[in-house]
Amino acid sequence: MTGRIKVALVGIGNCFSGLIQGIEYYRQNPSQEVIGIIHDKLAGYGIHDIDFVCGFDVGENKVGQPLNEAIYAYPNMVDWIPKDTMPKTDAKVYQSPLLDGVGIWVQNRVKPIETKLTDAELAENAKKILKETGAEILVSYLPVGSDKVTEFWAQVCLDSNTAFVNCIPSFIASDEAWAKKFQEKNIPCIGDDIKGQVGATIVHRTLAKLCNDRGTKIEKTYQINVGGNTDFLNMKEQDRLVSKKISKTESVQSQLDERLDDDQIYVGPSDFIPFLGNTKLMFMRIEGRQWANIPYNMEVRLDVDDKANSAGIVIDAVRLAKIALDRGIGGPIKSASAYLMKHPIEQTSDVQARQDCEKFVADQ
């Protein structure tokens, strides 16, 4: 399969900025091996086959701007590629409904554009824009806790026959009712809640499975995350974290033969440290018992650029969604979701998910 992949974005923040700047990095450095993805080519599609044809946001300093300008707008802080070397594009940023997309902690950083349009009018506008730009896939990079906005865009995808990649823990692809809607309309969806390349949750669940498979008894575990970008500032609002904690906790619990009691496991964001910027720190601990009830414990500290950690995963998700479109496959793409997302509709081990993903690409 060959051709272009036309992609629309919702949420023109740091994550998307890292995604598009990373692609440009490889374009400007063709001798560099492309790392951070499953394969250079997936069913013939490479990273440079992706065209970002439009974006949607609420920030008044982003709406109406071309994508190459909006990705550098405050409060974004990714600057891997100098702004003056980023190629210009005709793709514009359009208005998304506000709904629950801006939390109380980020209100002083994101100034939503004023509008008299209703949500219904914005939905009609969005469907028109997706059609005019030829967008085949919509990627949601909305802030954690944007449940109503996520449902808005999921419905727009259903109404416009657009595939949906949901990178946040507002459950669509893993929700039976929404999954059924995408299945009935034969529209692919991949989600929910992106699992970073070497992120906190993938490391935690891998080590938890190792301890489980090696026959130890895990008794308690925690994972604490801190960072300095608007993602972490947004997550200071505890009411926005319900689905996030479910997603991260279940991702770890799913790898254990015996579930831990709720008070013996903690997995979730913990605080915002401004000077960390896009750096994310994870602190993880597992406690348990081995032969003859002898105790053991392990601790891990992970230091990673949060945006680099997600971008390659989204590149794979977009290409897998395109493969599904090419083959006329709709509903949750289970293998892709299990491999790339924390909260898929069906959890498997990461080894099995990788194998299933490879089979899907090979059309087996």
C-alpha positions in Angstrom: 0.0 0.0 0.0 1.3 3.5 -0.8 -0.1 7.0 -0.8 -0.6 9.9 1.6 -2.2 9.7 5.0 -4.3 12.8 5.8 -4.5 13.5 9.5 -6.5 16.1 11.5 -5.4 16.9 15.1 -7.4 18.0 18.2 -5.3 19.8 20.8 -2.3 21.6 19.3 -0.2 21.4 22.4 3.2 20.0 23.3 2.5 16.5 22.2 1.6 17.4 18.7 4.4 19.9 18.6 6.8 17.1 19.4 5.2 14.9 16.8 5.4 17.3 13.9 8.9 18.6 14.9 10.2 15.0 15.1 9.0 14.3 11.6 10.7 17.4 10.4 13.9 16.4 12.3 14.1 13.2 10.3 13.4 15.1 7.1 16.2 17.5 7.8 18.5 14.7 8.8 17.9 11.9 6.3 21.0 10.0 7.3 19.5 9.5 10.8 17.9 6.1 11.5 14.3 6.6 12.4 13.9 5.2 15.9 10.9 5.1 18.3 8.6 3.3 15.9 7.6 -0.3 15.3 9.1 -0.4 11.8 10.3 2.2 9.2 7.5 1.0 6.9 4.1 -0.4 7.9 2.3 -1.9 4.9 4.3 0.5 2.8 3.6 3.6 4.8 6.5 5.6 6.3 6.6 8.6 8.6 6.9 11.0 5.7 3.7 9.8 4.2 1.7 11.6 6.8 0.1 15.0 5.9 -1.4 17.1 8.8 -4.2 18.8 7.0 -6.0 20.7 9.8 -6.0 21.2 13.5 -8.5 22.2 16.2 -7.9 24.0 19.4 -9.5 26.6 21.8 -6.6 28.9 22.4 -7.0 32.4 20.9 -3.3 32.5 20.0 -3.7 29.2 18.0 -7.1 29.3 16.3 -6.7 30.8 12.8 -3.0 30.3 12.7 -1.2 27.8 10.3 -0.1 24.7 12.1 3.6 25.5 11.6 3.0 28.7 13.7 0.6 27.3 16.2 2.9 24.5 17.4 5.2 27.2 18.9 2.5 29.3 20.5 2.4 29.6 24.3 2.2 27.6 26.5 4.0 25.1 24.1 7.6 24.6 24.9 8.9 22.1 22.4 11.7 23.6 20.4 13.6 20.8 18.7 13.4 22.5 15.3 14.0 26.3 15.1 10.7 28.0 14.2 12.2 29.7 11.2 13.2 26.4 9.6 9.9 24.7 10.0 8.2 24.5 6.6 5.2 26.6 6.1 1.9 24.9 5.6 -1.6 25.8 4.3 -3.1 23.7 7.1 -4.9 25.9 9.6 -6.1 25.6 13.2 -9.8 25.8 13.6 -12.0 26.3 16.6 -12.9 23.4 18.9 -15.7 23.7 21.5 -14.5 24.5 25.0 -16.8 22.2 27.1 -14.5 20.6 29.7 -11.2 21.0 27.7 -9.6 23.7 30.0 -9.0 22.9 33.6 -8.9 25.4 36.4 -5.1 25.2 36.9 -4.4 26.1 33.2 -6.9 28.9 32.7 -4.2 31.5 33.2 -2.1 29.9 30.5 -4.7 29.1 27.9 -7.0 31.9 26.9 -9.9 30.4 25.1 -11.1 32.2 22.0 -14.4 34.0 22.5 -17.3 32.7 20.3 -21.0 33.0 19.8 -21.2 29.6 18.0 -23.0 26.8 19.6 -21.5 23.3 20.0 -23.8 22.1 17.3 -22.6 24.8 14.9 -19.0 23.9 15.8 -19.7 20.3 15.1 -21.1 21.1 11.6 -18.1 23.3 10.9 -15.7 20.6 12.0 -17.4 18.0 9.7 -17.2 20.4 6.8 -13.5 21.1 7.4 -12.7 17.4 7.7 -14.4 16.8 4.4 -12.8 19.8 2.6 -9.3 18.9 3.8 -9.8 15.2 3.0 -8.9 14.2 6.6 -9.1 10.4 7.0 -7.9 10.1 10.6 -8.5 12.4 13.6 -5.9 12.2 16.5 -7.0 13.5 19.9 -4.3 15.1 22.0 -6.8 16.8 24.3 -5.9 17.4 28.0 -6.6 14.7 30.6 -10.2 15.0 31.9 -11.7 16.3 28.7 -14.4 13.7 28.7 -17.2 15.8 27.1 -14.9 17.2 24.4 -13.7 13.7 23.6 -17.2 12.5 23.1 -17.9 15.5 20.9 -15.0 14.6 18.6 -15.9 10.9 18.7 -19.3 11.7 17.4 -17.9 14.1 14.8 -15.8 11.1 13.6 -18.8 8.9 13.4 -20.8 11.5 11.5 -18.0 12.2 9.0 -16.6 8.6 8.5 -13.3 9.6 10.0 -11.0 7.1 11.9 -10.3 8.1 15.5 -7.1 7.8 17.5 -7.7 8.7 21.1 -4.5 9.4 23.0 -6.2 10.3 26.4 -7.9 8.4 29.1 -11.5 9.4 28.2 -12.8 6.0 27.2 -14.1 5.6 23.7 -12.4 2.6 21.9 -12.5 0.7 25.2 -16.1 1.7 26.1 -18.6 -1.0 24.8 -21.3 1.5 23.8 -18.9 3.7 21.8 -17.0 0.7 20.4 -20.3 -0.6 19.1 -21.0 2.7 17.3 -17.7 2.6 15.5 -18.2 -1.1 14.7 -21.7 -0.5 13.3 -20.4 2.3 11.0 -17.3 0.3 10.1 -15.0 3.1 11.2 -11.6 2.3 12.8 -10.8 3.6 16.3 -7.6 3.1 18.3 -7.4 3.9 22.1 -7.5 4.7 24.8 -4.7 6.6 26.6 -1.4 6.4 24.9 1.3 4.1 26.3 4.7 5.8 25.9 7.6 4.2 24.1 9.5 3.8 27.3 7.0 5.4 29.6 6.1 5.1 33.2 3.3 2.6 32.8 4.9 0.4 30.2 8.0 0.0 32.4 5.8 -0.6 35.5 3.6 -3.2 33.9 6.6 -5.0 32.3 8.4 -5.3 35.6 5.3 -6.3 37.4 4.7 -9.0 34.8 8.3 -10.2 35.2 7.9 -10.5 38.9 4.5 -12.3 38.4 5.8 -14.7 35.7 8.9 -15.5 37.8 6.7 -16.8 40.6 7.0 -14.1 43.2 4.2 -12.8 45.2 3.7 -9.0 44.7 2.2 -7.5 47.8 2.2 -3.8 47.0 3.3 -1.3 44.4 3.3 2.3 43.5 4.1 4.6 40.6 4.5 8.4 41.1 4.9 10.8 38.2 5.9 14.5 38.2 6.5 16.9 35.3 6.6 20.6 34.4 4.4 21.1 31.4 0.7 22.0 31.1 -0.2 18.3 31.1 1.0 18.0 34.7 -0.4 21.4 35.7 -3.8 20.3 34.3 -3.6 17.1 36.3 -3.3 19.0 39.6 -7.1 19.1 39.4 -8.0 15.8 41.0 -11.5 15.6 39.5 -9.9 15.3 36.1 -7.9 12.3 37.1 -10.6 9.6 37.7 -10.2 7.9 34.3 -6.4 8.5 34.2 -5.9 6.6 37.4 -8.2 3.8 36.2 -6.3 3.6 33.0 -2.9 3.4 34.5 -3.9 1.2 37.4 -5.7 -1.4 35.2 -2.8 -1.4 32.8 -0.6 -2.8 35.6 -3.3 -5.0 37.3 -4.0 -6.7 33.9 -0.5 -8.2 34.0 -0.9 -10.0 37.3 -2.4 -13.4 37.9 -3.9 -12.1 41.2 -5.2 -8.6 41.5 -3.8 -6.4 44.2 -6.3 -4.9 46.7 -7.1 -1.3 45.8 -5.2 0.0 48.9 -2.1 -1.9 47.9 -1.5 -0.2 44.5 -1.2 3.4 43.6 -0.5 4.5 40.0 -1.0 8.1 39.0 0.3 11.6 38.4 1.4 13.3 41.6 2.5 16.9 41.1 3.6 19.7 38.9 7.2 21.0 39.1 7.5 24.0 36.8 11.3 23.9 36.1 11.1 20.3 34.8 9.4 21.5 31.6 8.7 18.6 29.3 10.8 16.3 31.4 8.8 13.6 33.2 10.1 11.8 36.2 8.7 8.5 37.4 9.4 6.8 40.7 8.2 3.1 40.9 8.4 0.6 43.7 7.4 -3.1 43.9 7.4 -5.0 47.1 6.8 -8.7 47.5 8.0 -12.1 48.7 10.0 -14.9 47.2 10.9 -18.5 48.2 10.4 -19.2 51.9 8.5 -15.9 52.2 11.8 -13.9 52.0 10.9 -10.3 51.1 12.3 -8.3 48.2 11.7 -4.9 46.7 12.8 -2.9 43.7 12.8 0.8 42.9 13.1 2.5 39.5 13.6 6.1 38.6 12.8 7.0 35.0 13.8 10.4 33.4 12.3 10.9 30.0 11.1 13.7 27.6 7.4 13.2 27.7 6.8 14.3 24.1 9.5 12.2 22.5 8.1 9.3 24.5 4.6 9.6 22.8 5.3 10.8 19.3 6.6 7.6 17.8 3.6 5.7 19.3 1.2 8.1 17.6 3.0 7.7 14.3 2.4 4.0 14.5 -1.2 4.4 15.6 -1.9 6.7 12.6 -0.4 4.2 10.2 -2.2 1.3 11.7 -5.5 3.2 11.5 -4.8 3.9 7.8 -4.1 0.2 7.2 -7.5 -0.5 8.8 -9.2 2.1 6.5 -7.5 0.6 3.4 -8.8 -2.9 4.3 -12.3 -1.8 5.3 -11.9 -2.8 8.9 -14.0 -0.9 11.5 -14.5 -0.7 15.2 -11.7 -0.9 17.8 -8.5 -2.2 16.3 -7.7 -4.5 19.1 -4.1 -5.5 18.4 -3.0 -1.9 17.8 -4.9 -0.7 20.9 -3.4 -3.4 23.1 0.1 -2.6 22.0 -0.1 1.2 21.9 -2.6 2.1 24.5 -2.9 1.7 28.3 -6.7 1.0 28.3 -7.6 -1.1 25.3 -10.9 -2.9 25.0 -9.0 -6.1 25.5 -5.8 -6.3 27.5 -3.0 -8.7 26.6 0.7 -8.9 27.5 2.9 -6.5 25.6 4.7 -9.4 23.9 1.5 -10.9 22.7 0.2 -7.5 21.6 3.3 -6.9 19.5 2.9 -10.2 17.8 -0.8 -9.6 17.1 0.1 -6.1 15.7 2.7 -7.7 13.4 0.1 -10.2 12.2 -2.4 -7.4 11.6 0.1 -5.5 9.5 0.9 -8.6 7.5 -2.8 -9.2 7.0 -2.7 -12.7 8.6 
